[in-house]
Every structure is written in C-alpha cells, then in structure tokens.
Amino acid sequence: MNLSDLRPPQGATHAKKRVGRGYGSGTGVTSGRGHKGQKSRSGFRRKRGFEGGQMPLHRRLPKRGFYNPFRVEYSVVNLDNLVERFEPGTEVTPELLHERGLVRQKGALVKVLARGDIEVALTIKAHKFSQKASDKIAAAGGRAEVIARGSRRAAQAVDAASQVGNTLVPDVSDGATSEA
C-alpha cells in the first residue's frame, strides 16, 4: 500500500456538471439558469436582505435608541461592600478592588456609590464619587480621593516617562501631560 493507491470511497465524488455543451446534454442553451432576466446573467448577485421586492425585514422594523460614542462606563462599588472587605485605615485603590473581586475588569474606571453605612475610616481612591458617598466617607473620618481621568495618550506618556526616569504630571484640564 502507498499514497498512489488512495482513492475516495465509491459514490463520494461526482463528475463536474458540464453546462452549455449542446442540446443533447440537457444543460445546453441556457445552462440551467432558466430564461433571460438578471439572474441568468453572469455577475448577478442578490443584495443582502433582498426578499424578492417585498419590504425587507430590516426596513420593516422601526429604528430605536441612540448610541453615544462619548459615554464613559464606570465599574460601580458600594460602601457596604468596602466595609465588608477592608480593615480600618486601609488605602483602597482600583487595583486593590480588582484583586479583591469588587471590580471585574483590570484598569476599569471606578465610581463609589453610597449604599450602606460606613463606620470605619478608609482612604478611598477612585475616579468618581457620588455626593452622598463622599459625605459618608468624610463623616466616618476617611478620605475620598479622586483619581484624575486623563486620555489614554496621557496615560501612555506617563508610563513611557516612568520607564525613562522623567516625571510627568497629568494635566487634568485637557487630558494632556506636561513635564514637572
């Protein structure tokens, strides 16, 4: 036995249909395409979603909603979750929240909301706080520090500068960076 002996099983392959080879073949003249019209011509391609002239489904359904390309998504963390998972005096950062499982995506923007009560003093660093949450944290003797949310380019510039040894300070006003 060798490679030249290999053959597909009987009935697995079919001879190619040779169209347009005379009346006697049964597929001569119109080559199985019917008579005349757009569909009989070469290069015909039906539009995506075409339903034979009937109003297609994608045009029958109403348009709905609005997509805002400038929307900013935050991972939400509530005060009661922070009290359960952190000891008094701890500095809570988005990285620590990710490690403890309170924020799913690493590097996500974090917003702290006021559900629950807080009696322990925590230093919480997040990108945004609700007014009630920052009031409750201050009342408990803790601190709510807002992390500047610059553009992605600004963050990359800060990373690059830290590798080189320069110090760049993010400019909160327009998201750009400037040397300090």
Stockholm file with secondary structure:
# STOCKHOLM 1.0

chainA/1-180         MNLSDLRPPQGATHAKKRVGRGYGSGTGVTSGRGHKGQKSRSGFRRKRGFEGGQMPLHRRLPKRGFYNPFRVEYSVVNLDNLVERFEPGTEVTPELLHERGLVRQKGALVKVLARGDIEVALTIKAHKFSQKASDKIAAAGGRAEVIARGSRRAAQAVDAASQVGNTLVPDVSDGATSEA
#=GR chainA/1-180 SS CCGGGCCCCTTSCCCCCCCSSCGGGSSCTTTTSCSSSGGGSTTCCCCTTCBTTBCCHHHHSCCCCCCCTTCCCCEEEEHHHHHHHCCTTCEECHHHHHHTTSSSSTTCCEEEECCSCCCSCCEEEESEECHHHHHHHHHTTCEEEECCCCCHHHHHHHHHHHHHTCCEEECTTTSCEEEC
#=GC SS_cons         CCGGGCCCCTTSCCCCCCCSSCGGGSSCTTTTSCSSSGGGSTTCCCCTTCBTTBCCHHHHSCCCCCCCTTCCCCEEEEHHHHHHHCCTTCEECHHHHHHTTSSSSTTCCEEEECCSCCCSCCEEEESEECHHHHHHHHHTTCEEEECCCCCHHHHHHHHHHHHHTCCEEECTTTSCEEEC
//
